[in-house]
Amino acid sequence: MVDIHTHLLFGVDDGPETLEESIKLIELGKKLGYSEFILTSHFGKGRFQNQNYDKNFEILKSECEKLSLGIVLHKGNEIYLDENISEILKEKRFNTLGERYLLVEFSPLTIPGVAEGMLKRVISAGYIPILAHIERYKHFRGSDLVRLKKLGVKLQVNISGASYNKSVERLLKEGYIDFLGSDTHRLGKRDYNLVDELIDIKKLVGEDLLRKMTLTNGKKILNSQEIEEDFGDEEKGSSSSFFSTFFGGIFKGARARRDLKQG
């Protein structure tokens, strides 16, 4: 599997503090079935700006090779979109996923119109945005996500947020989600203790869709290939009403199980 959303690189954001913790997390990820990891450390103006990223990436890569872990590490970032978006896109100090894809996030309180405007600017700059952990955005209705999908935005759900929310489950089952990611941060908090969740998702969507969200699409972005969308059939043509019906309460309240894991 390919994990497109991780905070495994030590000493650069709110992920691991030490090389040893990074290695332990990668070993846990490998046991879960991952062989490739994109190290999408946080990036944002005035927040995390990739200080020590390249140096620590090479240290971690070298240590993984020395330990013969048999995994592949890739550079990336999770970019925080806000009023500084123009400067961020102009400076290009971030890492893409592959050549064209950008993993992006914004405040959970961002309203859809503002979010759409920022994502359009990412697209206009020549990138394909992947919207991280869509289960967190409190003000989004289903029709908002449909519109983003039709613009070319890809959607990612955290594995820990996928298997216990009925609305997310329906989206997964219908094939609207492009990626599952771990969003791993720290040992004992958000880590690779995700066996039960993956089993639940496999039961829900079947092996083919699970493979698409955890392997096939990840390989495509690393190879800078397009991920095609199909809105043509009758079921997905009426997806706006589908999303509105099944997505209405997705962003309300605290997610108790996730909060427990974050500790």
C-alpha positions as CSV (number, residue, x, y, z in Angstrom):
1,M,0.0,0.0,0.0
2,V,0.9,3.6,-0.4
3,D,0.3,6.0,2.4
4,I,-0.2,9.5,0.9
5,H,-0.8,11.4,4.1
6,T,1.7,11.0,6.9
7,H,3.6,13.0,9.5
8,L,6.5,10.5,9.9
9,L,9.5,12.9,9.4
10,F,11.0,13.8,12.8
11,G,11.8,17.3,13.9
12,V,9.8,19.3,11.3
13,D,6.2,19.6,12.5
14,D,3.9,18.1,15.2
15,G,5.0,14.6,14.2
16,P,7.8,12.5,15.7
17,E,10.4,14.3,17.7
18,T,13.2,11.8,17.1
19,L,14.6,9.6,14.4
20,E,13.9,6.6,16.6
21,E,10.2,7.4,16.8
22,S,10.1,7.9,13.0
23,I,11.6,4.5,12.5
24,K,9.2,2.8,14.9
25,L,6.2,4.4,13.2
26,I,7.5,3.2,9.8
27,E,8.0,-0.3,11.1
28,L,4.3,-0.3,12.4
29,G,3.2,1.0,9.0
30,K,5.1,-1.8,7.2
31,K,3.4,-4.4,9.5
32,L,0.1,-3.0,8.5
33,G,0.9,-3.4,4.8
34,Y,2.5,-0.2,3.6
35,S,5.6,-0.3,1.5
36,E,5.6,3.4,0.4
37,F,5.2,6.5,2.5
38,I,4.8,10.1,1.4
39,L,6.1,12.3,4.2
40,T,3.5,15.1,4.1
41,S,4.8,17.4,6.9
42,H,2.7,20.5,7.6
43,F,3.5,23.6,5.6
44,G,2.1,27.0,6.0
45,K,3.0,30.6,6.0
46,G,4.1,31.6,9.6
47,R,3.7,28.0,10.8
48,F,5.8,25.1,9.5
49,Q,8.0,26.0,6.5
50,N,10.1,22.9,5.9
51,Q,13.0,23.9,8.1
52,N,15.3,20.9,8.3
53,Y,13.0,18.9,6.0
54,D,15.5,17.9,3.3
55,K,18.3,17.2,5.9
56,N,16.0,15.1,8.1
57,F,14.5,13.3,5.1
58,E,18.0,12.1,4.0
59,I,18.8,11.1,7.5
60,L,15.6,9.0,7.8
61,K,16.0,7.5,4.3
62,S,19.6,6.5,5.1
63,E,18.6,4.9,8.4
64,C,15.7,2.9,6.7
65,E,18.2,1.7,4.1
66,K,20.7,0.7,6.9
67,L,18.1,-1.2,8.7
68,S,17.0,-2.9,5.4
69,L,13.3,-2.0,6.0
70,G,12.4,-2.6,2.4
71,I,10.2,0.5,2.1
72,V,10.3,3.6,-0.1
73,L,10.0,7.2,1.2
74,H,8.8,10.1,-0.9
75,K,8.8,13.8,-0.2
76,G,5.6,15.8,0.1
77,N,3.7,18.4,2.2
78,E,0.3,19.0,3.6
79,I,-0.2,22.7,2.7
80,Y,-2.4,24.9,4.9
81,L,-4.5,27.2,2.7
82,D,-5.4,30.6,4.0
83,E,-5.1,34.3,3.1
84,N,-1.4,33.6,2.3
85,I,-2.2,31.3,-0.6
86,S,-0.9,33.6,-3.3
87,E,2.5,34.0,-1.6
88,I,2.7,30.3,-0.9
89,L,2.0,29.3,-4.5
90,K,4.4,32.0,-5.8
91,E,7.3,31.0,-3.6
92,K,6.9,27.2,-4.3
93,R,8.8,26.2,-1.2
94,F,6.6,23.2,-0.7
95,N,6.9,19.6,-1.9
96,T,4.4,18.2,-4.4
97,L,3.2,14.6,-4.4
98,G,4.6,13.4,-7.6
99,E,5.0,16.3,-10.0
100,R,1.5,17.8,-9.9
101,Y,-0.5,16.8,-6.9
102,L,-0.8,18.9,-3.7
103,L,-2.2,17.7,-0.4
104,V,-4.0,20.6,1.0
105,E,-6.1,21.5,4.1
106,F,-7.7,24.6,5.6
107,S,-9.4,25.5,8.8
108,P,-12.3,23.2,9.8
109,L,-14.4,26.3,10.0
110,T,-13.8,27.5,6.4
111,I,-17.0,28.1,4.5
112,P,-17.4,26.3,1.2
113,G,-17.3,29.4,-1.0
114,V,-13.9,30.5,0.4
115,A,-12.5,27.0,0.2
116,E,-13.6,26.6,-3.4
117,G,-11.9,29.9,-4.3
118,M,-8.6,28.8,-2.8
119,L,-8.8,25.4,-4.5
120,K,-9.4,27.1,-7.8
121,R,-6.3,29.1,-7.3
122,V,-4.3,25.9,-6.7
123,I,-5.7,24.5,-9.9
124,S,-5.0,27.7,-11.8
125,A,-1.4,27.4,-10.7
126,G,-1.2,24.1,-12.5
127,Y,-1.6,21.7,-9.6
128,I,-4.2,19.0,-8.8
129,P,-5.3,19.5,-5.2
130,I,-6.1,16.6,-2.8
131,L,-8.3,17.8,0.0
132,A,-7.1,16.1,3.2
133,H,-9.4,14.6,5.8
134,I,-12.7,15.8,4.4
135,E,-14.5,14.5,7.5
136,R,-13.3,17.5,9.4
137,Y,-14.9,20.4,7.5
138,K,-17.9,21.5,9.5
139,H,-19.7,23.7,7.0
140,F,-19.6,21.6,3.9
141,R,-22.7,20.1,2.4
142,G,-22.7,17.2,0.0
143,S,-23.4,19.5,-3.0
144,D,-20.2,21.4,-2.1
145,L,-18.1,18.3,-2.3
146,V,-19.7,17.3,-5.6
147,R,-18.8,20.7,-7.0
148,L,-15.2,20.3,-5.9
149,K,-15.0,16.8,-7.4
150,K,-16.2,18.2,-10.7
151,L,-13.6,21.0,-10.6
152,G,-10.9,18.3,-10.3
153,V,-10.3,18.2,-6.6
154,K,-9.5,14.8,-5.2
155,L,-10.9,13.7,-1.8
156,Q,-9.0,12.0,1.0
157,V,-10.5,10.5,4.2
158,N,-8.5,9.4,7.3
159,I,-8.7,5.7,7.9
160,S,-9.5,6.5,11.6
161,G,-12.4,8.7,10.5
162,A,-13.9,6.3,7.9
163,S,-15.4,3.3,9.5
164,Y,-17.8,4.6,12.1
165,N,-19.6,7.5,10.4
166,K,-22.5,6.4,8.3
167,S,-22.2,9.3,5.9
168,V,-18.5,8.7,5.2
169,E,-19.3,5.0,4.9
170,R,-21.8,5.7,2.1
171,L,-19.3,7.9,0.3
172,L,-16.7,5.2,0.5
173,K,-19.1,2.6,-0.8
174,E,-20.3,4.7,-3.7
175,G,-16.7,5.3,-4.8
176,Y,-16.5,9.1,-4.3
177,I,-13.4,8.9,-2.1
178,D,-10.1,8.9,-4.0
179,F,-7.7,8.2,-1.1
180,L,-7.5,6.7,2.4
181,G,-4.6,8.0,4.5
182,S,-3.3,7.3,8.0
183,D,-2.4,10.9,8.9
184,T,0.0,9.3,11.3
185,H,1.7,11.7,13.8
186,R,3.0,10.1,17.0
187,L,3.3,6.8,18.7
188,G,0.3,6.1,20.9
189,K,-1.8,8.9,19.4
190,R,-2.4,8.9,15.7
191,D,-0.3,6.0,14.6
192,Y,-0.7,2.8,12.6
193,N,-3.0,1.0,15.0
194,L,-5.6,0.8,12.2
195,V,-6.2,-2.9,11.6
196,D,-9.8,-3.0,12.8
197,E,-10.6,0.1,10.8
198,L,-9.2,-1.3,7.6
199,I,-11.1,-4.6,8.1
200,D,-14.3,-2.6,8.5
201,I,-13.6,-0.6,5.4
202,K,-12.8,-3.7,3.4
203,K,-16.1,-5.3,4.5
204,L,-17.9,-2.1,3.5
205,V,-16.4,-1.4,0.0
206,G,-14.8,-4.7,-1.1
207,E,-11.2,-5.4,-2.0
208,D,-11.2,-3.5,-5.3
209,L,-12.3,-0.1,-3.9
210,L,-10.0,-0.6,-0.9
211,R,-7.1,-1.3,-3.3
212,K,-7.9,1.8,-5.4
213,M,-7.9,4.1,-2.3
214,T,-4.8,2.6,-0.7
215,L,-2.6,1.5,-3.6
216,T,-3.7,2.2,-7.2
217,N,-4.4,5.9,-6.8
218,G,-1.3,6.4,-4.7
219,K,0.8,4.9,-7.4
220,K,-0.9,7.2,-10.0
221,I,0.0,10.4,-8.1
222,L,3.6,9.2,-7.6
223,N,3.8,8.6,-11.4
224,S,2.0,11.9,-12.1
225,Q,-0.9,10.1,-13.8
226,E,-4.4,11.4,-14.0
227,I,-7.1,9.9,-11.8
228,E,-10.2,9.9,-13.9
229,E,-13.7,10.7,-12.7
230,D,-17.0,9.4,-14.0
231,F,-20.1,11.5,-13.3
232,G,-21.9,10.1,-16.3
233,D,-24.3,7.4,-15.0
234,E,-27.7,8.1,-13.5
235,E,-26.7,7.4,-9.9
236,K,-23.8,9.7,-9.9
237,G,-25.6,12.2,-12.1
238,S,-28.0,12.7,-9.2
239,S,-25.1,12.8,-6.7
240,S,-26.0,16.3,-5.4
241,S,-29.2,15.1,-3.8
242,F,-27.4,11.9,-2.7
243,F,-24.7,13.9,-0.9
244,S,-27.2,16.3,0.6
245,T,-29.2,13.4,2.0
246,F,-26.4,11.3,3.3
247,F,-23.9,14.1,4.2
248,G,-26.1,16.4,6.1
249,G,-24.8,15.7,9.6
250,I,-21.2,14.6,8.8
251,F,-19.4,17.6,10.2
252,K,-21.4,18.1,13.4
253,G,-20.0,17.6,16.9
254,A,-16.8,16.0,18.1
255,R,-15.6,12.7,16.7
256,A,-15.3,10.8,20.0
257,R,-13.3,7.9,18.8
258,R,-10.8,10.0,17.0
259,D,-10.4,12.3,20.0
260,L,-9.7,9.3,22.2
261,K,-7.0,8.2,19.8
262,Q,-5.4,11.6,19.7
263,G,-5.5,11.4,23.5
